[in-house]
Amino acid sequence: MYLFFLAQGLNFTQIAILEAIYNLTTLLGEIPTGYIGDRVGRRNSLLTGTALISLTLLGIGLSSSFWALATLYVCWSMGYNFRSGSEDAWLYDTLTDDLSEDQFAHVRGRGESVALAIGAGAAIIGGYLGSIDLSYPWFVGAGVTATGVFVLLTIDEPETYERTDTTALSFRRTLSIIRRTVSERNIRAFVLYYYVLYAAVTYLVFVFLQPIFETIVLDFGVSQSQVRSLLGWFYAAYSLFGAGLSYYTGAIRSHLGLRTWFLWLPFVVGGALVGMYFVPVLALPTFLLIRGLSDVTRSFAGQYINDRIETMGRATVLSAMAMVSGLAVVPFQLGSGVISDVVSPLFALAVAGVVLVVSSAGILLWEAPIEE
């Protein structure tokens, strides 16, 4: 997608602004859409979001101006707003029906594994489609996403949700639930540690992966005409590595535990981001590492938060977590865009790595971000 934007004449600062628009929309839309998901049902919220995303992908593939893309980024973000909290809320409540809610991270990890494995094949196809025309992957993505609407029509609402009297859930009460949840001692530090710092920094990795990859392979003598198809193969490896780790999410949790995982995570990732600035070729394995860690960590974070909230307002609370990430990433995006234009994307990620390590250490000194 970023090669597509660069081909339309956008610079790194404009790309960063697009991402900032996306996250500002997330900031404004997450809680209202989460509330809608709690009131009208998880499935209806997922249907709305999936249809909106499909139409937006089609529009982006047809766009060539910054202002058109800025408008479509608002729509794209709203689509994910409708899906973000409702996805995990639907899954957790469905598992609760079978008294299996403690298996949330395991089941979610297996689902992510399947998605990433399929995505590996799609990445290769997308690379070759992009070498023909960078708009084609957007059109195919729109069509594939649209099939999700038909899939969603075949699923039911969880009984746990249907037994909840959502008519009594006012917007004011929802906000009260969010405030109470975030103020709890075992959640507030975790929100800063993961949803603010870690999520914001790793988001930048996905923003700058493509231009950094292009720079590195060109330095190795790869011709410009081969970059797009080669990028597809790298994304395939990228997805397969993530799929492998995601498949063993449950086993990782059993052997390491959530506390050990989260305590080491920011220092490993931050150190890798700093290291690849001094040895640029390390960027490729670093991208694979962060890809693999990303979905496992998201599943663990979902398990940790879901275990501490109730069905009433669940989608809204989870959406609020996404809203916090959306707010936190905006200054990171704008700052990294400017730094990338002035110095380089590699330097911008190194700065982000330093911020991640130093700030995470500060939070640990203040309060443990995750309880035993």
DRENMARFI-571666 format. One line per 2 residues: number of its first residue (from 1); their letters; for each residue x, y, z of C-alpha. Coordinates in pm, 1 decimal, always signed. Example, Ala and Ser with C-alpha at 12.3 -4.5 7.8 and 13.67 -1.06 7.14 Angstrom:
REM residues 2
1 = AS = +1230.0/-450.0/+780.0 ~ +1367.0/-106.0/+714.0 .
This chain:
REM residues 372
1 = MY = +0.0/+0.0/+0.0 ~ +283.3/+242.3/+75.2 .
3 = LF = +446.1/+177.4/-261.6 ~ +105.3/+258.6/-410.2 .
5 = FL = +91.7/+588.6/-219.7 ~ +445.9/+681.8/-321.4 .
7 = AQ = +354.7/+602.5/-682.9 ~ +66.0/+850.3/-657.1 .
9 = GL = +319.9/+1122.8/-572.5 ~ +272.5/+1130.8/-194.4 .
11 = NF = +572.6/+1188.3/+32.7 ~ +638.4/+1031.2/+373.9 .
13 = TQ = +485.3/+1325.2/+558.7 ~ +160.1/+1294.7/+359.6 .
15 = IA = +153.0/+920.0/+421.4 ~ +201.1/+988.0/+793.6 .
17 = IL = -88.0/+1238.5/+778.0 ~ -310.7/+973.4/+617.9 .
19 = EA = -226.0/+734.0/+900.4 ~ -290.5/+1011.3/+1152.8 .
21 = IY = -633.1/+1078.1/+994.0 ~ -707.8/+706.0/+1024.3 .
23 = NL = -617.3/+703.7/+1392.2 ~ -796.2/+1028.0/+1473.9 .
25 = TT = -1109.6/+876.5/+1319.4 ~ -1048.1/+571.3/+1535.8 .
27 = LL = -1018.8/+799.6/+1837.1 ~ -1353.6/+966.2/+1767.7 .
29 = GE = -1540.8/+660.3/+1644.7 ~ -1433.7/+365.2/+1860.4 .
31 = IP = -1651.5/+424.8/+2166.9 ~ -1970.2/+516.4/+1971.6 .
33 = TG = -1932.4/+213.7/+1740.5 ~ -1850.3/-12.0/+2035.6 .
35 = YI = -2165.1/+111.9/+2205.7 ~ -2364.3/+33.0/+1889.0 .
37 = GD = -2212.1/-317.0/+1890.6 ~ -2326.6/-365.1/+2249.2 .
39 = RV = -2677.0/-236.9/+2175.2 ~ -2763.2/-383.1/+1832.4 .
41 = GR = -2548.9/-693.7/+1841.0 ~ -2193.2/-799.5/+1762.8 .
43 = RN = -2287.5/-956.2/+1429.5 ~ -2471.9/-649.0/+1298.8 .
45 = SL = -2173.7/-433.2/+1388.2 ~ -1939.0/-672.2/+1208.6 .
47 = LT = -2163.4/-672.2/+899.9 ~ -2162.1/-292.8/+880.6 .
49 = GT = -1786.8/-267.9/+922.9 ~ -1705.0/-537.8/+667.1 .
51 = AL = -1926.6/-384.8/+397.7 ~ -1775.8/-39.6/+458.8 .
53 = IS = -1418.7/-172.0/+438.2 ~ -1491.0/-350.6/+108.8 .
55 = LT = -1627.6/-34.5/-53.8 ~ -1336.4/+170.8/+79.1 .
57 = LL = -1073.1/-64.7/-62.9 ~ -1238.3/-34.7/-402.7 .
59 = GI = -1233.5/+345.1/-373.1 ~ -865.2/+359.5/-275.3 .
61 = GL = -770.0/+153.2/-579.3 ~ -946.4/+409.5/-798.2 .
63 = SS = -795.8/+716.6/-624.9 ~ -492.3/+918.2/-725.2 .
65 = SF = -504.3/+1231.8/-507.3 ~ -412.0/+1297.1/-146.3 .
67 = WA = -750.7/+1452.1/-60.3 ~ -947.9/+1159.6/-203.8 .
69 = LA = -731.9/+917.8/-6.3 ~ -776.4/+1128.9/+308.4 .
71 = TL = -1156.4/+1099.7/+276.0 ~ -1137.1/+725.8/+212.8 .
73 = YV = -909.3/+680.4/+513.5 ~ -1188.6/+816.6/+732.5 .
75 = CW = -1425.2/+553.5/+586.6 ~ -1163.1/+279.9/+623.1 .
77 = SM = -1112.4/+362.2/+989.0 ~ -1486.7/+366.4/+1056.3 .
79 = GY = -1515.3/+20.9/+901.9 ~ -1259.1/-114.0/+1145.6 .
81 = NF = -1420.7/+80.7/+1429.0 ~ -1734.9/-126.3/+1379.6 .
83 = RS = -1530.0/-446.5/+1381.8 ~ -1255.7/-385.9/+1638.3 .
85 = GS = -1437.2/-433.9/+1969.5 ~ -1715.6/-654.6/+1836.1 .
87 = ED = -1481.2/-921.8/+1696.9 ~ -1319.6/-1011.6/+2027.7 .
89 = AW = -1644.0/-952.6/+2219.9 ~ -1828.1/-1198.8/+1993.7 .
91 = LY = -1553.3/-1460.5/+2031.0 ~ -1518.8/-1426.0/+2408.7 .
93 = DT = -1895.4/-1443.4/+2465.6 ~ -1925.0/-1742.0/+2230.6 .
95 = LT = -1657.0/-1925.1/+2430.1 ~ -1835.7/-1825.4/+2750.6 .
97 = DD = -2142.3/-2012.3/+2622.8 ~ -1932.8/-2330.9/+2644.3 .
99 = LS = -1753.2/-2229.0/+2966.6 ~ -1429.1/-2204.8/+2764.8 .
101 = ED = -1349.1/-1835.5/+2801.1 ~ -1003.5/-1917.8/+2942.3 .
103 = QF = -922.6/-2054.0/+2594.6 ~ -971.8/-1714.0/+2426.8 .
105 = AH = -602.4/-1652.7/+2354.3 ~ -558.6/-2009.8/+2227.9 .
107 = VR = -859.9/-1999.7/+1994.0 ~ -786.0/-1648.1/+1872.9 .
109 = GR = -425.6/-1747.8/+1808.1 ~ -534.0/-2046.1/+1598.1 .
111 = GE = -768.8/-1822.4/+1399.3 ~ -491.2/-1569.5/+1335.6 .
113 = SV = -264.5/-1855.8/+1230.7 ~ -508.6/-1969.3/+961.8 .
115 = AL = -559.4/-1610.3/+843.2 ~ -185.3/-1546.6/+818.0 .
117 = AI = -119.3/-1876.0/+637.0 ~ -381.3/-1788.0/+375.2 .
119 = GA = -240.7/-1436.0/+365.9 ~ +100.8/-1577.4/+272.4 .
121 = GA = -38.3/-1704.9/-58.0 ~ -228.9/-1380.3/-107.6 .
123 = AI = +91.5/-1180.6/-51.6 ~ +268.2/-1362.6/-334.6 .
125 = IG = -26.2/-1309.6/-569.4 ~ -50.8/-946.7/-457.5 .
127 = GY = +317.8/-891.2/-528.8 ~ +278.7/-1006.3/-887.2 .
129 = LG = -47.7/-813.9/-930.3 ~ +127.7/-504.3/-796.8 .
131 = SI = +409.4/-547.9/-1046.7 ~ +144.0/-518.0/-1320.2 .
133 = DL = -55.7/-237.4/-1160.0 ~ -47.8/-127.1/-794.5 .
135 = SY = -426.1/-74.1/-801.5 ~ -506.1/-440.3/-871.2 .
137 = PW = -438.6/-571.1/-516.3 ~ -688.4/-314.4/-382.0 .
139 = FV = -960.3/-438.0/-618.6 ~ -900.1/-802.9/-530.3 .
141 = GA = -889.5/-712.9/-160.5 ~ -1226.9/-539.9/-192.6 .
143 = GV = -1380.9/-849.7/-352.1 ~ -1240.3/-1091.6/-95.2 .
145 = TA = -1350.0/-869.0/+194.4 ~ -1701.6/-854.4/+48.9 .
147 = TG = -1733.1/-1233.6/+87.0 ~ -1706.3/-1175.5/+461.6 .
149 = VF = -2053.8/-1021.9/+454.2 ~ -2199.2/-1353.1/+339.4 .
151 = VL = -1998.7/-1546.9/+597.5 ~ -2125.6/-1322.1/+877.3 .
153 = LT = -2485.5/-1388.6/+772.9 ~ -2433.7/-1754.6/+870.2 .
155 = ID = -2330.6/-1692.0/+1234.0 ~ -2548.4/-1629.5/+1539.9 .
157 = EP = -2518.7/-1398.9/+1836.7 ~ -2374.1/-1569.4/+2148.7 .
159 = ET = -2634.6/-1681.3/+2405.4 ~ -2432.1/-1498.4/+2672.4 .
161 = YE = -2494.3/-1173.3/+2486.5 ~ -2861.2/-1244.7/+2411.5 .
163 = RT = -2930.4/-1310.3/+2781.3 ~ -2794.1/-964.0/+2865.8 .
165 = DT = -3048.3/-683.8/+2889.3 ~ -2880.6/-437.9/+2652.5 .
167 = TA = -3182.8/-207.4/+2652.2 ~ -3072.9/-90.7/+2997.8 .
169 = LS = -2729.1/+4.7/+2864.2 ~ -2727.8/+382.3/+2822.8 .
171 = FR = -2433.1/+565.0/+2668.9 ~ -2364.9/+732.6/+3005.6 .
173 = RT = -2355.0/+393.9/+3177.6 ~ -2117.8/+267.5/+2909.3 .
175 = LS = -1878.1/+555.1/+2973.9 ~ -1899.4/+477.3/+3345.0 .
177 = II = -1802.8/+114.1/+3276.4 ~ -1502.0/+229.1/+3073.7 .
179 = RR = -1385.3/+471.0/+3345.1 ~ -1418.6/+205.1/+3612.8 .
181 = TV = -1228.8/-50.2/+3404.9 ~ -939.4/+176.1/+3308.6 .
183 = SE = -897.5/+304.2/+3665.3 ~ -846.5/-46.2/+3807.5 .
185 = RN = -494.0/-101.0/+3934.3 ~ -434.9/-415.9/+3730.4 .
187 = IR = -542.6/-247.9/+3404.7 ~ -430.8/+119.2/+3404.1 .
189 = AF = -55.3/+50.2/+3380.6 ~ -119.7/-223.1/+3121.8 .
191 = VL = -309.6/+23.3/+2902.8 ~ -7.0/+257.2/+2900.2 .
193 = YY = +242.2/-25.5/+2860.2 ~ +75.2/-208.0/+2572.5 .
195 = YV = -204.1/-2.0/+2413.7 ~ -14.4/+327.4/+2423.4 .
197 = LY = +357.0/+251.5/+2389.4 ~ +402.2/-91.1/+2234.2 .
199 = AA = +107.8/-72.3/+1993.4 ~ +209.0/+275.2/+1870.9 .
201 = VT = +573.3/+185.5/+1807.8 ~ +504.0/-143.7/+1630.1 .
203 = YL = +244.9/+30.4/+1412.0 ~ +529.5/+241.7/+1273.4 .
205 = VF = +712.1/-76.0/+1173.0 ~ +424.8/-169.8/+942.7 .
207 = VF = +417.2/+184.5/+800.8 ~ +786.6/+189.2/+704.1 .
209 = LQ = +841.9/-176.6/+616.2 ~ +795.1/-132.5/+240.7 .
211 = PI = +1024.3/+166.7/+175.7 ~ +1294.6/+17.9/+400.7 .
213 = FE = +1264.1/-320.5/+227.8 ~ +1295.4/-149.4/-111.6 .
215 = TI = +1609.4/+39.3/-4.3 ~ +1778.6/-273.5/+133.5 .
217 = VL = +1712.3/-503.4/-163.3 ~ +1819.5/-232.0/-410.6 .
219 = DF = +2147.4/-203.8/-217.8 ~ +2191.6/-578.2/-272.0 .
221 = GV = +2170.5/-526.7/-649.4 ~ +1806.6/-626.8/-706.6 .
223 = SQ = +1658.7/-442.4/-1004.5 ~ +1376.4/-193.2/-949.4 .
225 = SQ = +1141.9/-402.7/-1165.2 ~ +1178.9/-701.2/-928.6 .
227 = VR = +1110.1/-516.3/-604.0 ~ +728.4/-549.7/-602.4 .
229 = SL = +715.8/-922.0/-673.8 ~ +998.8/-982.2/-425.9 .
231 = LG = +805.5/-782.7/-167.1 ~ +515.1/-1024.6/-217.0 .
233 = WF = +743.0/-1318.4/-134.1 ~ +874.0/-1137.3/+172.5 .
235 = YA = +518.4/-1075.1/+292.0 ~ +451.1/-1447.0/+242.2 .
237 = AY = +742.8/-1534.4/+470.3 ~ +628.9/-1255.9/+700.6 .
239 = SL = +278.9/-1402.9/+725.5 ~ +396.4/-1764.4/+759.4 .
241 = FG = +628.0/-1673.7/+1046.9 ~ +339.9/-1497.3/+1219.0 .
243 = AG = +113.7/-1795.2/+1147.8 ~ +363.1/-2033.7/+1306.6 .
245 = LS = +388.2/-1834.8/+1629.6 ~ +13.1/-1764.0/+1641.6 .
247 = YY = -63.7/-2135.7/+1610.6 ~ +121.9/-2195.8/+1936.4 .
249 = TG = -30.1/-1902.2/+2125.8 ~ -184.6/-2134.7/+2383.9 .
251 = AI = +139.6/-2328.9/+2432.1 ~ +341.9/-2007.6/+2468.0 .
253 = RS = +102.6/-1888.4/+2735.6 ~ +129.6/-2219.2/+2922.5 .
255 = HL = +510.1/-2221.5/+2919.6 ~ +594.2/-1853.9/+2965.7 .
257 = GL = +283.5/-1695.0/+3113.6 ~ +143.9/-1353.6/+3027.5 .
259 = RT = +355.9/-1170.3/+3285.4 ~ +691.8/-1294.8/+3154.4 .
261 = WF = +587.7/-1231.1/+2794.8 ~ +485.4/-870.1/+2850.8 .
263 = LW = +777.5/-782.0/+3079.4 ~ +1039.4/-877.7/+2818.3 .
265 = LP = +852.0/-778.0/+2504.2 ~ +921.2/-399.1/+2473.9 .
267 = FV = +1291.9/-439.3/+2547.4 ~ +1340.0/-710.3/+2284.1 .
269 = VG = +1148.9/-512.3/+2020.1 ~ +1301.7/-175.2/+2112.2 .
271 = GA = +1653.8/-317.7/+2107.4 ~ +1593.6/-475.1/+1765.3 .
273 = LV = +1469.6/-143.2/+1620.3 ~ +1779.6/+39.4/+1742.6 .
275 = GM = +2010.4/-238.0/+1622.2 ~ +1880.4/-237.7/+1265.7 .
277 = YF = +1971.5/+131.0/+1226.5 ~ +2338.3/+44.5/+1276.8 .
279 = VP = +2316.6/-279.2/+1072.1 ~ +2040.5/-215.9/+813.5 .
281 = VL = +2030.8/-575.3/+687.6 ~ +1897.5/-670.6/+1033.2 .
283 = AL = +1576.0/-490.7/+933.8 ~ +1450.7/-796.5/+745.5 .
285 = PT = +1470.0/-1044.5/+1038.7 ~ +1350.5/-767.2/+1271.8 .
287 = FL = +1036.1/-720.3/+1062.0 ~ +975.8/-1097.1/+1073.6 .
289 = LI = +1024.0/-1101.7/+1451.2 ~ +783.2/-815.5/+1515.9 .
291 = RG = +526.9/-964.9/+1277.2 ~ +541.5/-1293.6/+1466.9 .
293 = LS = +514.5/-1128.6/+1805.6 ~ +234.0/-892.6/+1702.5 .
295 = DV = -63.7/-1127.6/+1673.4 ~ +38.1/-1343.1/+1969.9 .
297 = TR = +67.5/-1029.5/+2181.0 ~ -269.9/-898.2/+2060.5 .
299 = SF = -433.1/-1227.7/+2160.7 ~ -269.3/-1215.8/+2503.5 .
301 = AG = -379.8/-855.4/+2554.5 ~ -735.8/-949.3/+2457.3 .
303 = QY = -732.6/-1239.5/+2704.5 ~ -599.9/-1017.8/+2984.5 .
305 = IN = -859.3/-742.7/+2934.5 ~ -1155.9/-974.3/+2862.2 .
307 = DR = -1091.0/-1171.7/+3180.6 ~ -1139.6/-851.0/+3378.5 .
309 = IE = -1460.8/-714.4/+3224.2 ~ -1819.8/-836.2/+3198.7 .
311 = TM = -2044.6/-899.3/+2897.6 ~ -2233.0/-575.2/+2960.1 .
313 = GR = -2033.0/-312.4/+2771.4 ~ -1762.2/-557.0/+2660.3 .
315 = AT = -1748.2/-438.5/+2296.9 ~ -1733.1/-74.7/+2406.3 .
317 = VL = -1449.6/-134.9/+2653.6 ~ -1248.9/-323.3/+2390.4 .
319 = SA = -1318.3/-44.8/+2142.5 ~ -1197.1/+204.5/+2402.3 .
321 = MA = -866.2/+16.4/+2416.2 ~ -836.0/+55.8/+2038.2 .
323 = MV = -925.3/+422.9/+2076.7 ~ -638.4/+470.4/+2321.7 .
325 = SG = -399.0/+313.3/+2069.5 ~ -537.2/+535.5/+1795.2 .
327 = LA = -474.6/+846.4/+2003.1 ~ -127.5/+740.6/+2113.6 .
329 = VV = -2.2/+657.9/+1765.9 ~ -82.6/+1001.8/+1616.2 .
331 = PF = +221.5/+1190.2/+1756.8 ~ +441.7/+890.2/+1674.8 .
333 = QL = +317.6/+893.1/+1314.8 ~ +356.1/+1264.3/+1257.6 .
335 = GS = +696.6/+1275.0/+1423.5 ~ +823.7/+969.4/+1236.7 .
337 = GV = +700.0/+1109.2/+903.8 ~ +896.7/+1430.6/+950.4 .
339 = IS = +1207.8/+1245.8/+1076.5 ~ +1190.2/+1008.2/+777.9 .
341 = DV = +1180.7/+1295.8/+530.1 ~ +1466.8/+1478.8/+706.8 .
343 = VS = +1688.2/+1175.4/+787.9 ~ +1551.4/+830.1/+696.1 .
345 = PL = +1280.1/+577.3/+792.9 ~ +1546.1/+360.0/+960.5 .
347 = FA = +1645.5/+647.7/+1188.9 ~ +1278.6/+717.3/+1270.5 .
349 = LA = +1227.8/+355.4/+1381.4 ~ +1547.4/+366.1/+1588.7 .
351 = VA = +1416.4/+674.3/+1772.6 ~ +1086.6/+491.0/+1831.0 .
353 = GV = +1280.8/+194.2/+1972.0 ~ +1458.7/+416.9/+2223.2 .
355 = VL = +1128.6/+573.3/+2329.3 ~ +976.6/+225.1/+2375.0 .
357 = VV = +1260.6/+97.9/+2595.6 ~ +1294.7/+409.2/+2813.4 .
359 = SS = +920.8/+462.2/+2861.3 ~ +853.4/+94.0/+2935.3 .
361 = AG = +1123.0/+98.4/+3202.7 ~ +959.6/+407.4/+3352.9 .
363 = IL = +619.2/+237.0/+3371.7 ~ +773.7/-69.3/+3537.0 .
365 = LW = +930.1/+153.0/+3802.9 ~ +590.5/+319.6/+3861.2 .
367 = EA = +361.7/+16.4/+3868.2 ~ +361.4/-344.1/+3746.2 .
369 = PI = +167.1/-343.4/+3415.6 ~ +41.3/-699.5/+3453.0 .
371 = EE = -51.4/-889.8/+3766.6 ~ +56.4/-1242.4/+3852.6 .
